[in-house]
Amino acid sequence: MEDAFVPNGYTYTAATGTVALPQGLQVQQVGVQAAAQPAHAQARAEAAIEEKQ
């Protein structure tokens, strides 16, 4: 399976569907939805990250 794209400096964990920031924080909004729907993981991650900014 191809890794999901996430912005530079972020890591995406396919097993849990979470996006972890370098500081070790996690964008919880991505969570289960991304794990259940990997095709939408990038859009969900980007939306969650933008909400945090």
Secondary structure, 3 states (H helix, E strand, C coil): CCCCCCCCCCEEECCCCEEECCCCCEECCCHHHHHHCHHHHHHHHHHHHHHHC
